[in-house]
C-alpha cells in the first residue's frame, strides 16, 4: 500500500462513518429500543444490507474462494441453500416473531417453554459469541488483512505484531460505533459497505476473468470451460471432502435453518425493521443476494486456479489474496481495503451488539436489576459492550502469547 491507498482508505472509512452518524441521529439511543433495535427504523434494504455484512467477512471471501480453488463450484451450495432458509425466515418465522414483539430469540423461547430454558439459550448464545465468534472474526480478519495489504511490511513489524495492531484497531472502532450509535449506526454504515462489497467483489471477478483472457472477459471464461470443466460442476461427489451431495439434504439444511432463522445475531436485524413488510422485504433481498453471491465468493477461486496453474503455496486460502495482489492497481487497494475493513467491522459489531442485547434484556433487566429504567438498561449494555470487546481482543492476542487480560468482568453496570 502506498500513500494514495492510505488516503483513499481513510476517506472511505471516515465518509461512511459520518454518513451513518448523521442518518442515525434521529434515533433515541438512550432507550433500550433505540440502542438495541435501532428504534425499529430500518427499511428493507437496510435490513438486507446489515444482515449481509454481519454474515460476510474475510472467512467467507478467503475461505470459500480457497475451497472453490480445490473443489470448484460445489462450494456454492453454502450460499444457494441459504436462500431457502431465508425464505422460511421471511414467511414463517418473522410473522411469529414480530407478532409477539420480541427483541431476542430467547424471549420467544420463554413464551414457548419457560424462563430456565430462556436463560439457558441466552447463555449459549453469549458464550458462543464471546468465546468462538468474536475472537475468530478479529483474528481471521486481521490475519487476512495483513496478507492482502502487507500491513506488516508497511509498518516494518512482524506479522504477529501487525495482526495484533489490526485487531486492536478493529475492536476499538467497533466499540466506538456501538457506544455512539448502537444498532442504527452500524446498520446505516452496513448499507454503504454492503453496496461496496457487492460491486467490489463483482469487479474483482470481472478483472480476474479479463486477466485470465488476456484482456477479454469471454476468453477468460472460455479458458475455464476448456481447461478446467470439472471445476464448474456444482454437484459434489458422495465422497467429496468439501460438500458431498448427501450433506445438502441431511446436514446443511438444518445448519442453515438455525443460522438464518433462529440466530440472534442475524434475526435481530430483521426485528429492527419498521414493520413486518419491511422485514420481509429485507429477507427477500437477502435471499436474492445469496443466490448470486457465488459470483464473487466462489468463482474467483476457480479463476485463481487457472491463473496460478493450481499452485498458491502451502494453503488454498492464499488464492484470493494472491489474486487481489495480481489484478488490482495500487490506488484500488485503498478502496478495496476499506471495504474489507468494513466487512470485518460489521461482523464484529453485529455479534457484539447481539451479545450485549442478550445480556441487557435477558439478564440485567430481568435478573440483576428488575426495576431498571430503559436508559439504565442502555447504559448497562454499553458497559458490557466494552467488557466483551476486551475479552475478544484478549482471546485474539492469546493466539500468540499469554493474554494480558485473562479475566474480564461480564456484569459491569
Buried (B, 14 or more C-beta within 10 A) or exposed (E): BEEEBBEBBEEBBEEBBEBBBEBBEEBBBBBBBBBBBBBBBBBBBBBBBBBBBBBBBBBBBBBBBBBBBBBBBBBBBBBBBBBBBBBBBBEEBBEEBBEEEBBBBBBBBBEEEEEEEBBBBBBEBBEBBBEEBBBBBBBBBBBBBBBBBBBBEBEEBEBBBBBBBBBBBBBEBBBBBBBBBBBBBBBBBBBBBBBBBBEBBBBBBBBBBBBBBEEEBEEBBBBBEEEBEEBBEBEBEEEBEBBBBEBBEEEBBEBBBEBBBBBBBBBBBBBBBBEBEBBBBBBBBBBEBBBBBBBBBBBBBBBBBBBBEEEBEEEBBBBBBBBBEEBBEEEBBBBBBBBBBBBBBBBBBBBBBBBBBBBBBBBBBBEEBEEBEBBBBBBBBBBBBBBBBBBBBBBBBBBBEEBEEEEBEBEEB
